[in-house]
């Protein structure tokens, strides 16, 4: 439902983009500051995604139930993939809920691509952190701080690569849809 078949339906897509941008930006800021993603943010966003897609579905040919199922499938995919990773020791519970709520907004296909992209962004960021550490060395721990704690502070919180991936995927899809609707082909001259 993120990219509706109806040719004049850019408004719901724009609302999804704005809500996802606000949600992920807030998640990044919170995760960077506290290394946690709060339930009030993830659960609220999940329910907002359900309500939004239910209402938009009810106003379209898809119907309320179709919109609701679209949102639930996205939640299930986002939550499910990260829950498996959490269960085997990768990530945290807030990350699982973060991706589940994001999936409720974007649907199962988009959240799957966002998940793959977030893995690539996370891998690149880990390489950058490792190279930075080799080039400039690790800072000495402060008094009373354990030796390994500085390394733990340099690891990138998951909300950041997930947000970068979401913005790239959704921004790209929205741009392609907008160009397709304008009827203007993409050329080097435009």
Secondary structure per residue as TSV (DSSP state, phi and psi in degrees):
chain	resnum	aa	ss	phi	psi
A	1	X	-	360.0	-12.4
A	2	X	-	-59.3	-38.8
A	3	X	S	-120.3	91.8
A	4	X	-	-66.8	154.4
A	5	X	S	-75.3	-28.5
A	6	X	S	-64.2	127.3
A	7	X	T	-66.5	-21.0
A	8	X	T	-106.9	39.0
A	9	X	-	-116.9	42.3
A	10	X	H	-77.7	-22.7
A	11	X	H	-62.0	-50.9
A	12	X	H	-60.3	-35.9
A	13	X	H	-66.7	-39.9
A	14	X	H	-64.8	-38.9
A	15	X	H	-63.1	-42.8
A	16	X	H	-59.9	-46.3
A	17	X	H	-59.6	-44.4
A	18	X	H	-66.6	-42.7
A	19	X	H	-66.3	-41.7
A	20	X	H	-65.3	-40.3
A	21	X	H	-61.7	-45.3
A	22	X	H	-64.8	-45.1
A	23	X	H	-62.1	-49.1
A	24	X	H	-70.3	-36.2
A	25	X	H	-63.7	-44.1
A	26	X	H	-65.5	-40.7
A	27	X	H	-61.9	-43.0
A	28	X	H	-61.3	-48.6
A	29	X	H	-59.9	-45.2
A	30	X	H	-66.8	-43.4
A	31	X	H	-66.0	-38.4
A	32	X	H	-65.1	-41.5
A	33	X	H	-74.4	-43.8
A	34	X	H	-113.7	-10.4
A	35	X	S	61.8	28.6
A	36	X	-	-142.8	153.3
A	37	X	-	-116.0	115.3
A	38	X	-	-73.4	149.5
A	39	X	H	-61.7	-36.6
A	40	X	H	-60.2	-31.3
A	41	X	H	-78.4	-49.8
A	42	X	H	-71.6	-44.4
A	43	X	H	-68.4	-41.2
A	44	X	H	-61.7	-43.8
A	45	X	H	-66.1	-37.8
A	46	X	H	-59.7	-51.0
A	47	X	H	-66.0	-35.9
A	48	X	H	-63.3	-40.5
A	49	X	H	-63.3	-42.4
A	50	X	H	-60.7	-48.6
A	51	X	H	-63.2	-46.2
A	52	X	H	-57.7	-52.1
A	53	X	H	-69.5	-30.9
A	54	X	H	-63.4	-45.9
A	55	X	H	-67.2	-47.1
A	56	X	H	-63.0	-39.2
A	57	X	H	-62.6	-41.1
A	58	X	H	-63.8	-30.2
A	59	X	T	-86.1	-3.8
A	60	X	S	-118.7	-175.7
A	61	X	T	-69.1	-18.5
A	62	X	T	-69.1	-33.4
A	63	X	H	84.5	160.9
A	64	X	H	-57.4	-47.1
A	65	X	H	-63.8	-39.5
A	66	X	H	-62.2	-43.2
A	67	X	H	-64.3	-41.3
A	68	X	H	-64.2	-42.8
A	69	X	H	-66.3	-36.7
A	70	X	H	-57.8	-47.6
A	71	X	H	-66.8	-43.5
A	72	X	H	-65.0	-36.8
A	73	X	H	-65.0	-40.6
A	74	X	H	-63.9	-43.6
A	75	X	H	-60.1	-47.2
A	76	X	H	-60.0	-42.2
A	77	X	H	-66.8	-49.5
A	78	X	H	-64.1	-46.4
A	79	X	H	-66.5	-45.1
A	80	X	H	-62.2	-47.0
A	81	X	H	-62.1	-47.9
A	82	X	H	-72.7	-27.2
A	83	X	H	-65.4	-40.2
A	84	X	H	-61.3	-44.2
A	85	X	H	-64.3	-40.6
A	86	X	H	-62.1	-41.8
A	87	X	H	-64.5	-30.1
A	88	X	T	-95.3	8.7
A	89	X	T	103.0	8.6
A	90	X	-	-109.8	121.0
A	91	X	S	92.9	-173.0
A	92	X	-	-134.4	168.7
A	93	X	H	-62.2	-34.8
A	94	X	H	-64.6	-36.2
A	95	X	H	-63.8	-39.7
A	96	X	H	-61.7	-48.5
A	97	X	H	-67.5	-35.0
A	98	X	H	-60.1	-48.7
A	99	X	H	-70.7	-33.3
A	100	X	H	-63.1	-45.7
A	101	X	H	-66.4	-39.2
A	102	X	H	-62.3	-41.1
A	103	X	H	-62.8	-34.2
A	104	X	H	-63.0	-26.9
A	105	X	H	-85.5	-37.3
A	106	X	H	-106.4	-13.7
A	107	X	-	91.8	168.4
A	108	X	H	-72.4	-34.4
A	109	X	H	-68.8	-47.5
A	110	X	H	-66.3	-38.2
A	111	X	H	-69.0	-30.0
A	112	X	H	-66.2	-44.3
A	113	X	H	-66.2	-40.8
A	114	X	H	-62.0	-41.0
A	115	X	H	-61.5	-46.2
A	116	X	H	-62.6	-44.8
A	117	X	H	-62.2	-38.4
A	118	X	H	-66.4	-33.3
A	119	X	H	-64.6	-40.9
A	120	X	H	-65.9	-44.5
A	121	X	H	-64.0	-40.7
A	122	X	H	-64.1	-41.7
A	123	X	H	-63.2	-43.8
A	124	X	H	-62.8	-42.3
A	125	X	H	-66.3	-35.6
A	126	X	H	-66.5	-38.6
A	127	X	H	-64.0	-43.4
A	128	X	H	-61.6	-43.7
A	129	X	H	-63.6	-41.3
A	130	X	H	-66.2	-44.5
A	131	X	H	-64.0	-42.0
A	132	X	H	-59.2	-44.5
A	133	X	H	-63.3	-39.2
A	134	X	H	-69.3	-39.9
A	135	X	H	-73.3	-40.8
A	136	X	H	-113.8	-2.9
A	137	X	-	75.8	162.0
A	138	X	-	-86.8	139.4
A	139	X	-	-66.4	146.7
A	140	X	-	-68.2	140.1
A	141	X	-	-64.8	145.9
A	142	X	-	-72.9	165.6
A	143	X	T	-59.5	129.8
A	144	X	T	86.0	-1.8
A	145	X	-	-99.8	139.8
A	146	X	-	-70.5	155.3
A	147	X	T	-61.3	-43.9
A	148	X	T	-76.5	-11.3
A	149	X	H	-69.4	-26.8
A	150	X	H	-69.4	-35.8
A	151	X	H	-65.2	-42.2
A	152	X	H	-62.3	-33.5
A	153	X	H	-72.3	-17.7
A	154	X	H	-89.8	-13.6
A	155	X	S	-68.9	136.9
A	156	X	-	-78.4	128.2
A	157	X	-	-62.5	145.4
A	158	X	H	-61.7	-29.1
A	159	X	H	-60.6	-27.9
A	160	X	H	-69.6	-54.5
A	161	X	H	-64.9	-32.4
A	162	X	H	-65.4	-40.0
A	163	X	H	-68.2	-45.5
A	164	X	H	-58.7	-45.7
A	165	X	H	-63.2	-44.1
A	166	X	H	-61.2	-44.2
A	167	X	H	-65.7	-41.0
A	168	X	H	-66.0	-46.9
A	169	X	H	-65.4	-53.0
A	170	X	H	-69.5	-39.4
A	171	X	H	-62.2	-42.4
A	172	X	H	-64.3	-45.9
A	173	X	H	-64.7	-41.9
A	174	X	H	-64.5	-41.9
A	175	X	H	-63.4	-44.3
A	176	X	H	-61.4	-41.7
A	177	X	H	-64.8	-42.1
A	178	X	H	-63.7	-43.7
A	179	X	H	-64.6	-41.9
A	180	X	H	-63.1	-38.2
A	181	X	H	-72.3	-28.4
A	182	X	H	-74.9	-18.9
A	183	X	T	77.1	3.8
A	184	X	-	-96.0	119.2
A	185	X	-	-68.5	150.3
A	186	X	-	-82.5	121.6
A	187	X	-	-134.2	170.9
A	188	X	T	-71.3	-19.5
A	189	X	T	-79.8	-23.3
A	190	X	-	-74.5	360.0
